């Protein structure tokens, strides 16, 4: 199965409609079976995962707000930001556990935990985005610890891998990701992906200049763990997508990451 994760940059920028066309064109090229979306939008009676799933045909989708307080932008009233999932297989259940946020306080960030009706058994998928600002580094580390514990919870044991699709705002050599590196498999590395690959590219004019800890690093990840000890985890390829302008516009300020797994 092909699995992808993409921070799609909400409706930021003056050309979000053109960017969404580029997102759809990219997904039509790569055709993921499971897609996690970070900074996805909901509003105007619909949501981005639903739109993408509908245009792909025969796909299923879910969307949740990324925090327990509404996202507000005066230029887009009533349009919220959150996490999304697009799946080839029906979504059997959704959970929204809260992430630690003792330093930042305020709105309570959450993860999206879905169980998919894969033909070989329940497929458990976690979609998340973590803290990024350096002054909240303790929250960042606490969140990756939480996600590592969540992904390795024995209630998710089964015949299929457990997947974490996330914008983790750190590369695997940074200390904030140590809990996940210790508990799960970085599928990019397992597939022999380019060690120099980046998903937040400082060469892009739309790249956030204040994200000094994240620029020019691979900060978007597909982590996995086997469903039961002793089962294989076969990863056949890894790729970056959305790293070229479409119609003169980059689809997002992040590139997408994809891997091909043998379930």
C-alpha positions as CSV (number, residue, x, y, z in Angstrom):
1,X,0.0,0.0,0.0
2,X,1.1,3.5,-0.7
3,X,1.1,5.9,2.3
4,X,1.6,9.6,2.3
5,X,1.6,12.5,4.7
6,X,1.4,16.2,3.7
7,X,1.2,19.5,5.6
8,X,-1.0,21.3,3.1
9,X,-0.7,24.8,4.6
10,X,-4.5,25.5,5.3
11,X,-5.7,28.4,3.2
12,X,-2.6,30.5,3.8
13,X,-1.2,32.6,1.0
14,X,-3.1,34.5,-1.7
15,X,-3.4,31.6,-4.0
16,X,-4.8,28.8,-1.9
17,X,-7.3,27.8,-4.7
18,X,-4.5,27.4,-7.1
19,X,-2.5,25.5,-4.5
20,X,-5.4,23.1,-3.9
21,X,-5.4,22.3,-7.7
22,X,-1.8,21.5,-7.3
23,X,-2.5,19.3,-4.3
24,X,-5.1,17.3,-6.3
25,X,-2.9,17.0,-9.3
26,X,-0.1,15.6,-7.1
27,X,-2.4,13.1,-5.5
28,X,-3.7,12.0,-8.9
29,X,-0.1,11.3,-9.9
30,X,0.9,9.4,-6.8
31,X,-2.5,7.8,-5.8
32,X,-1.9,7.1,-2.2
33,X,-4.0,4.4,-0.4
34,X,-3.7,6.3,2.9
35,X,-3.1,10.0,3.1
36,X,-2.6,12.0,6.3
37,X,-3.2,15.8,6.1
38,X,-1.9,18.4,8.5
39,X,-3.1,22.0,8.4
40,X,-6.1,21.0,6.5
41,X,-9.2,23.2,6.3
42,X,-12.9,22.8,7.0
43,X,-15.6,25.4,6.2
44,X,-18.3,26.5,3.7
45,X,-20.1,23.3,4.4
46,X,-17.3,21.0,3.4
47,X,-13.7,20.1,4.3
48,X,-10.5,19.5,2.3
49,X,-10.2,15.7,2.9
50,X,-13.8,15.2,1.7
51,X,-13.1,17.3,-1.4
52,X,-9.9,15.4,-2.2
53,X,-11.5,12.0,-1.6
54,X,-14.5,12.9,-3.8
55,X,-12.4,14.0,-6.6
56,X,-10.2,10.9,-6.4
57,X,-13.3,8.7,-6.5
58,X,-14.3,5.9,-4.2
59,X,-12.2,7.2,-1.3
60,X,-13.2,7.7,2.3
61,X,-12.3,10.7,4.5
62,X,-12.3,12.2,7.9
63,X,-11.5,15.7,9.4
64,X,-11.1,16.9,12.9
65,X,-10.1,20.3,14.4
66,X,-6.5,20.3,15.4
67,X,-7.3,21.8,18.8
68,X,-10.3,22.1,21.1
69,X,-10.7,25.8,20.3
70,X,-11.8,27.2,17.0
71,X,-9.1,28.5,14.6
72,X,-9.9,32.1,13.7
73,X,-8.7,34.1,10.7
74,X,-10.5,37.3,9.8
75,X,-9.7,36.8,6.1
76,X,-11.5,33.4,6.2
77,X,-14.3,33.6,8.7
78,X,-15.8,30.3,9.7
79,X,-12.9,28.3,8.2
80,X,-11.2,26.0,10.7
81,X,-7.8,24.3,10.7
82,X,-7.3,20.6,11.5
83,X,-6.1,17.2,10.7
84,X,-7.4,15.1,7.8
85,X,-7.4,11.5,6.5
86,X,-8.1,10.1,3.1
87,X,-8.3,6.3,2.8
88,X,-9.0,3.7,0.1
89,X,-10.7,1.6,2.8
90,X,-13.7,2.6,5.0
91,X,-13.0,4.3,8.3
92,X,-14.4,2.2,11.1
93,X,-13.7,4.5,14.0
94,X,-12.1,7.8,15.0
95,X,-10.5,9.0,18.3
96,X,-9.1,12.4,19.2
97,X,-6.7,12.1,22.1
98,X,-5.2,15.3,23.4
99,X,-1.5,16.0,23.2
100,X,0.5,17.4,26.2
101,X,0.8,21.2,26.1
102,X,1.8,22.3,29.6
103,X,4.2,25.1,28.4
104,X,2.0,26.7,25.7
105,X,-1.3,26.2,27.5
106,X,-4.4,27.6,25.7
107,X,-6.1,25.4,23.1
108,X,-5.7,21.7,23.6
109,X,-3.9,20.1,20.5
110,X,-5.2,16.6,19.5
111,X,-4.3,13.8,17.2
112,X,-6.5,11.9,14.8
113,X,-6.6,8.1,15.5
114,X,-8.4,6.0,12.9
115,X,-9.1,2.4,12.4
116,X,-9.5,1.4,8.7
117,X,-11.3,-1.6,7.3
118,X,-8.3,-3.1,5.4
119,X,-9.0,-6.5,3.8
120,X,-6.3,-8.1,6.0
121,X,-7.6,-6.7,9.2
122,X,-7.9,-3.4,11.1
123,X,-5.3,-0.9,10.0
124,X,-4.6,1.7,12.7
125,X,-3.4,5.1,11.6
126,X,-2.4,8.2,13.6
127,X,-2.3,11.6,12.1
128,X,-0.7,14.4,14.1
129,X,1.2,17.7,14.1
130,X,3.5,18.7,17.0
131,X,4.8,21.9,18.5
132,X,7.3,23.8,16.5
133,X,8.4,26.9,18.4
134,X,11.7,26.6,20.2
135,X,10.4,28.2,23.5
136,X,8.0,25.2,23.8
137,X,10.7,22.5,23.3
138,X,9.5,20.7,26.4
139,X,6.0,20.4,25.0
140,X,7.5,19.2,21.7
141,X,9.3,16.4,23.4
142,X,6.3,15.5,25.6
143,X,4.1,15.3,22.5
144,X,6.5,12.9,20.6
145,X,6.7,10.8,23.8
146,X,2.9,10.7,23.9
147,X,2.7,9.7,20.2
148,X,5.3,6.9,20.7
149,X,3.3,5.5,23.6
150,X,0.0,5.8,21.7
151,X,1.4,4.1,18.6
152,X,2.8,1.2,20.6
153,X,-0.3,0.7,22.7
154,X,-1.0,-3.1,22.7
155,X,-4.7,-2.5,21.9
156,X,-3.5,-1.7,18.3
157,X,-1.8,-5.1,18.0
158,X,-2.8,-7.1,15.0
159,X,-1.8,-8.4,11.6
160,X,-1.0,-5.0,10.1
161,X,1.5,-2.3,11.0
162,X,0.5,0.7,13.1
163,X,1.2,4.0,11.1
164,X,2.0,7.5,12.3
165,X,1.6,10.1,9.6
166,X,2.8,13.4,11.0
167,X,4.4,16.8,10.7
168,X,6.8,16.3,13.7
169,X,8.7,19.6,13.2
170,X,12.0,17.9,13.7
171,X,14.3,15.6,11.8
172,X,15.3,12.2,13.1
173,X,18.7,13.4,14.3
174,X,17.1,16.0,16.6
175,X,16.4,15.2,20.2
176,X,12.7,15.9,20.0
177,X,12.2,12.8,17.8
178,X,14.2,10.4,20.0
179,X,11.1,8.8,21.6
180,X,9.7,7.9,18.2
181,X,13.1,6.8,16.7
182,X,13.5,4.4,19.7
183,X,9.9,3.0,19.5
184,X,9.1,2.8,15.8
185,X,10.6,2.5,12.3
186,X,11.5,5.5,10.3
187,X,10.1,4.1,7.0
188,X,12.1,6.7,5.0
189,X,15.4,5.3,6.3
190,X,14.1,1.7,6.0
191,X,13.3,2.2,2.3
192,X,16.8,3.7,1.6
193,X,15.4,7.2,1.1
194,X,17.8,10.0,0.3
195,X,19.4,11.1,3.6
196,X,19.6,14.7,2.3
197,X,15.9,15.0,1.5
198,X,14.0,17.9,3.0
199,X,10.3,18.7,3.3
200,X,10.6,22.3,4.5
201,X,12.7,23.8,1.8
202,X,14.4,27.2,2.6
203,X,14.7,27.9,-1.1
204,X,10.9,28.4,-1.4
205,X,9.7,32.0,-1.1
206,X,6.7,30.8,1.0
207,X,8.9,28.8,3.5
208,X,8.4,30.2,7.1
209,X,11.7,32.0,7.9
210,X,11.0,31.9,11.6
211,X,11.1,28.0,11.6
212,X,14.8,28.0,12.1
213,X,14.8,24.6,13.7
214,X,12.9,23.0,10.8
215,X,14.1,24.7,7.6
216,X,16.0,22.5,5.2
217,X,15.2,19.3,7.1
218,X,13.0,16.3,6.6
219,X,10.4,17.1,9.3
220,X,7.4,15.3,7.9
221,X,7.4,11.6,8.6
222,X,5.8,8.1,8.1
223,X,6.7,6.1,11.2
224,X,5.5,2.5,11.6
225,X,5.7,-0.4,14.0
226,X,4.8,-4.0,13.3
227,X,1.4,-5.2,14.5
228,X,2.9,-8.0,16.5
229,X,6.5,-9.0,17.5
230,X,8.1,-11.1,14.8
231,X,6.0,-9.9,11.9
232,X,7.9,-8.3,9.0
233,X,7.8,-4.7,8.0
234,X,8.6,-4.5,4.3
235,X,9.2,-1.0,2.9
236,X,9.9,-0.9,-0.8
237,X,10.3,2.8,-1.6
238,X,10.2,6.3,-0.3
239,X,9.7,9.6,-2.2
240,X,9.1,13.3,-1.8
241,X,6.1,14.8,-3.7
242,X,4.8,18.3,-4.3
243,X,8.3,19.6,-4.7
244,X,7.7,21.3,-8.1
245,X,5.4,24.2,-8.9
246,X,2.2,23.3,-10.7
247,X,0.7,26.1,-12.8
248,X,3.5,28.3,-11.4
249,X,2.5,27.7,-7.8
250,X,3.9,25.3,-5.2
251,X,1.0,23.3,-3.7
252,X,2.2,24.0,-0.1
253,X,5.1,25.3,2.0
254,X,5.9,21.7,2.8
255,X,6.6,18.8,0.5
256,X,4.8,15.6,0.9
257,X,6.4,12.3,2.0
258,X,5.3,8.9,0.7
259,X,6.4,5.3,1.2
260,X,5.3,2.0,-0.3
261,X,4.7,-0.6,2.4
262,X,3.9,-4.3,2.1
263,X,1.0,-4.9,4.5
